[in-house]
Amino acid sequence: MLDYILILSISGLFSGLLAGVLGIGGGAILVSLLLAFKNTPLQAVATSSMAIVIIASSGSLQNRRMGNLNLQKVFLLGIPAMVTAQFGVKIANYIPEYWLLLLFSILLTFNIFLYSYRHYLTKAIYQNNNSVFAHYFLSLFTGGVGGLLAGLFGIGGGVIMVPLQILLLRETMQISIQNSLGVIFITSISSSIGHALNDNVLWLTGLILGCGGVLGVQMGTRLLSKLSNTMVTFGFHFVSIIISIYTFRQAWFSYLNFLEIN
């Protein structure tokens, strides 16, 4: 039992560090860890969301103290995310486990495509309309997509919200990460409530992971301001690729298990 608690605490610490540096809430790591402990994908998603509430709240408060959090942008992204997160939770309860894992893997890979072609895509989006209305609409769209994925995959939404902010809102990587962590706090509360109502949350496990992540996210938010955009971008893509490969492998095993049962 002590070994289990230690592993969870260290994993939470590492996830919190990633949350502060990469703005992905650490959910991508937490879901993979919980799957490795033989929890179901739905339990992994739900418990990850609960742990992220603790991690993201700590990181956002730290960013606020450092003057690195734009509350107006956070709420503009977070309000639609709260609504769409509930839809994500509902969908997650009906999708087969192997499909949930496969879609998560594809999403992480797609992020790299978005960032690689951001200059061309941003130019195409803004060449005909650069109005304030368009910016607000794209902000609401970004938050809505991030919230939907937060509820669906238990990832806080940052893993897609960071590249979407860069692509659609023309933010820098660092600003996108800082804003994303604030939005993650909002979306995680919404998705956690939805999953709790469906009795999917492993409360003690989520609490241990979250508390471990508090120290990590405090370190990560301070480290982010000292890193170059190139280093942060490389880290974001590297983590996405590693987790994508692992999740795809889990999706394949889940599919094989589905075939055996049926």
C-alpha positions as CSV (number, residue, x, y, z in Angstrom):
1,M,0.0,0.0,0.0
2,L,2.8,2.4,0.9
3,D,4.5,1.6,-2.5
4,Y,1.3,2.4,-4.3
5,I,0.9,5.7,-2.5
6,L,4.5,6.6,-3.2
7,I,4.1,5.9,-6.9
8,L,1.0,7.9,-7.1
9,S,2.6,10.9,-5.3
10,I,5.7,10.8,-7.5
11,S,3.5,10.6,-10.6
12,G,1.4,13.5,-9.4
13,L,4.5,15.5,-8.8
14,F,5.7,14.8,-12.4
15,S,2.2,15.5,-13.8
16,G,2.1,18.8,-11.9
17,L,5.5,19.8,-13.3
18,L,4.2,19.1,-16.8
19,A,1.1,21.1,-16.1
20,G,3.2,24.1,-15.1
21,V,5.6,23.9,-18.0
22,L,3.4,22.6,-20.8
23,G,-0.1,23.7,-19.8
24,I,-1.6,20.2,-20.4
25,G,-2.8,19.8,-16.8
26,G,-0.9,16.6,-16.5
27,G,-4.0,14.6,-17.4
28,A,-2.3,12.9,-20.3
29,I,0.2,11.4,-17.9
30,L,-2.4,10.6,-15.2
31,V,-4.7,8.8,-17.6
32,S,-1.8,6.6,-18.8
33,L,-0.7,5.9,-15.3
34,L,-4.1,4.9,-14.1
35,L,-4.5,2.6,-17.1
36,A,-1.2,1.0,-16.1
37,F,-2.7,0.2,-12.7
38,K,-5.4,-1.8,-14.5
39,N,-8.2,0.7,-13.9
40,T,-10.8,1.0,-16.7
41,P,-10.4,3.9,-19.2
42,L,-13.5,5.5,-17.8
43,Q,-12.2,5.4,-14.2
44,A,-8.8,6.7,-15.5
45,V,-10.5,9.6,-17.2
46,A,-12.8,10.5,-14.2
47,T,-10.0,10.2,-11.5
48,S,-7.6,12.2,-13.7
49,S,-10.2,15.0,-13.9
50,M,-10.5,15.1,-10.2
51,A,-6.7,15.2,-9.6
52,I,-6.4,18.0,-12.2
53,V,-8.8,20.2,-10.2
54,I,-6.2,20.3,-7.4
55,I,-3.2,20.6,-9.7
56,A,-4.6,23.4,-12.0
57,S,-5.9,25.5,-9.1
58,S,-2.5,25.6,-7.5
59,G,-0.8,26.4,-10.7
60,S,-3.3,29.1,-11.7
61,L,-2.9,30.8,-8.3
62,Q,0.8,30.8,-8.7
63,N,0.6,32.3,-12.2
64,R,-1.8,35.0,-10.9
65,R,0.7,35.9,-8.2
66,M,3.4,36.2,-10.8
67,G,1.2,38.4,-13.0
68,N,1.1,35.7,-15.8
69,L,-2.7,35.1,-15.9
70,N,-5.2,37.0,-17.9
71,L,-8.5,36.4,-16.2
72,Q,-10.5,37.9,-19.0
73,K,-9.1,35.5,-21.5
74,V,-9.4,32.6,-19.1
75,F,-13.1,33.2,-18.5
76,L,-13.7,33.8,-22.2
77,L,-12.3,30.4,-22.9
78,G,-13.6,28.7,-19.7
79,I,-17.3,29.6,-19.8
80,P,-18.1,27.6,-23.0
81,A,-15.7,24.9,-21.8
82,M,-17.8,24.3,-18.7
83,V,-20.8,23.6,-20.8
84,T,-19.2,21.4,-23.4
85,A,-17.3,19.4,-20.8
86,Q,-20.6,17.9,-19.7
87,F,-21.3,16.7,-23.2
88,G,-17.9,15.1,-23.3
89,V,-18.7,13.2,-20.0
90,K,-21.9,12.0,-21.5
91,I,-20.3,10.8,-24.7
92,A,-17.5,9.0,-22.7
93,N,-20.0,6.8,-21.0
94,Y,-21.2,5.4,-24.3
95,I,-18.1,5.0,-26.4
96,P,-16.3,1.6,-26.3
97,E,-13.1,1.7,-24.3
98,Y,-10.8,1.0,-27.3
99,W,-12.4,3.8,-29.3
100,L,-11.8,6.2,-26.4
101,L,-8.1,5.3,-26.3
102,L,-7.7,5.4,-30.1
103,L,-9.3,8.8,-30.4
104,F,-7.0,10.1,-27.6
105,S,-3.9,8.8,-29.5
106,I,-5.1,10.4,-32.7
107,L,-5.7,13.7,-31.0
108,L,-2.2,13.9,-29.6
109,T,-0.7,13.3,-33.0
110,F,-3.0,15.8,-34.6
111,N,-1.7,18.5,-32.3
112,I,1.7,18.3,-33.9
113,F,0.2,18.8,-37.3
114,L,-1.7,21.9,-36.0
115,Y,1.5,23.5,-34.7
116,S,3.6,22.6,-37.7
117,Y,1.3,24.4,-40.1
118,R,0.2,27.2,-37.8
119,H,1.5,30.0,-39.9
120,Y,-0.4,28.9,-43.1
121,L,-3.6,28.1,-41.2
122,T,-3.6,31.3,-39.2
123,K,-3.1,33.3,-42.4
124,A,-6.0,31.5,-44.0
125,I,-8.3,32.1,-41.0
126,Y,-7.6,35.8,-40.6
127,Q,-7.0,37.0,-44.2
128,N,-10.7,37.8,-44.7
129,N,-11.8,38.7,-41.2
130,N,-9.6,40.3,-38.5
131,S,-12.4,41.9,-36.4
132,V,-12.9,41.9,-32.7
133,F,-16.0,39.8,-33.2
134,A,-14.0,37.1,-35.0
135,H,-11.5,37.0,-32.2
136,Y,-14.3,36.6,-29.6
137,F,-16.0,33.9,-31.7
138,L,-12.7,32.0,-32.1
139,S,-12.1,32.3,-28.3
140,L,-15.5,30.7,-27.6
141,F,-14.9,28.0,-30.1
142,T,-11.4,27.2,-28.7
143,G,-12.9,27.0,-25.2
144,G,-15.8,24.9,-26.3
145,V,-13.6,22.3,-28.1
146,G,-11.2,22.2,-25.1
147,G,-14.1,21.6,-22.7
148,L,-15.6,18.8,-24.8
149,L,-12.3,17.0,-24.9
150,A,-11.8,17.6,-21.2
151,G,-14.9,15.7,-20.4
152,L,-14.3,13.0,-23.0
153,F,-10.7,12.2,-22.3
154,G,-10.1,13.5,-18.8
155,I,-7.2,15.6,-20.0
156,G,-8.2,19.0,-18.8
157,G,-8.5,20.2,-22.4
158,G,-5.0,21.9,-22.4
159,V,-3.5,19.3,-24.8
160,I,-5.7,20.8,-27.6
161,M,-6.4,24.2,-26.1
162,V,-2.7,25.3,-26.3
163,P,-2.3,24.6,-30.0
164,L,-5.7,26.1,-30.8
165,Q,-4.8,29.3,-29.0
166,I,-1.7,29.5,-31.0
167,L,-3.5,28.8,-34.2
168,L,-6.8,30.6,-33.8
169,L,-6.0,33.4,-31.3
170,R,-2.3,34.0,-32.4
171,E,-1.0,33.7,-28.9
172,T,2.6,32.7,-28.0
173,M,3.3,29.3,-26.6
174,Q,4.0,30.6,-23.1
175,I,0.9,32.7,-22.9
176,S,-1.2,29.9,-24.3
177,I,0.1,27.6,-21.6
178,Q,-0.5,30.0,-18.8
179,N,-4.1,30.7,-20.0
180,S,-4.7,27.1,-20.6
181,L,-3.9,26.1,-17.0
182,G,-6.5,28.6,-15.8
183,V,-9.1,27.2,-18.1
184,I,-8.2,23.6,-17.2
185,F,-9.2,24.4,-13.6
186,I,-12.7,25.5,-14.8
187,T,-13.2,22.6,-17.2
188,S,-11.9,20.0,-14.7
189,I,-14.4,21.0,-12.1
190,S,-17.2,20.7,-14.6
191,S,-16.1,17.3,-15.9
192,S,-15.3,16.0,-12.4
193,I,-18.9,16.8,-11.3
194,G,-20.2,14.9,-14.3
195,H,-18.1,11.9,-13.7
196,A,-18.8,11.9,-10.0
197,L,-22.5,11.8,-10.7
198,N,-21.9,8.7,-12.8
199,D,-19.8,7.1,-9.9
200,N,-16.6,6.9,-12.0
201,V,-14.2,8.7,-9.7
202,L,-11.6,6.9,-7.5
203,W,-11.6,9.5,-4.8
204,L,-8.6,8.5,-2.7
205,T,-6.4,7.9,-5.7
206,G,-7.3,11.2,-7.2
207,L,-6.6,13.0,-4.0
208,I,-3.1,11.5,-3.7
209,L,-2.3,12.3,-7.3
210,G,-3.6,15.9,-6.9
211,C,-1.7,16.6,-3.7
212,G,1.5,15.3,-5.2
213,G,0.9,17.5,-8.2
214,V,0.7,20.7,-6.1
215,L,4.4,20.8,-5.5
216,G,5.2,19.9,-9.2
217,V,3.0,22.6,-10.6
218,Q,4.6,25.2,-8.4
219,M,8.0,24.2,-9.8
220,G,6.7,24.1,-13.3
221,T,5.1,27.6,-13.4
222,R,8.4,29.1,-12.2
223,L,10.4,27.1,-14.7
224,L,8.3,28.1,-17.7
225,S,9.3,31.8,-17.5
226,K,13.0,30.7,-17.8
227,L,12.6,28.5,-20.8
228,S,12.8,29.5,-24.5
229,N,9.8,29.1,-26.8
230,T,11.8,26.5,-28.8
231,M,12.4,24.4,-25.7
232,V,8.8,24.5,-24.5
233,T,7.5,23.6,-28.0
234,F,9.9,20.7,-28.2
235,G,8.8,19.4,-24.8
236,F,5.1,19.8,-25.7
237,H,5.6,17.7,-28.9
238,F,7.8,15.1,-27.3
239,V,5.4,14.4,-24.5
240,S,2.5,14.3,-27.0
241,I,4.3,11.7,-29.2
242,I,5.3,9.4,-26.3
243,I,1.8,9.4,-24.8
244,S,0.2,8.9,-28.2
245,I,2.3,5.8,-28.8
246,Y,1.5,4.4,-25.4
247,T,-2.2,5.1,-25.7
248,F,-2.4,3.6,-29.1
249,R,-0.8,0.4,-27.7
250,Q,-3.4,0.4,-24.9
251,A,-6.2,0.8,-27.4
252,W,-5.0,-2.2,-29.4
253,F,-4.9,-4.4,-26.3
254,S,-8.3,-3.1,-25.3
255,Y,-9.7,-4.0,-28.7
256,L,-8.2,-7.5,-28.5
257,N,-9.8,-8.0,-25.1
258,F,-13.1,-6.8,-26.6
259,L,-12.8,-9.5,-29.3
260,E,-12.1,-12.2,-26.8
261,I,-15.2,-11.3,-24.7
262,N,-17.5,-11.1,-27.7
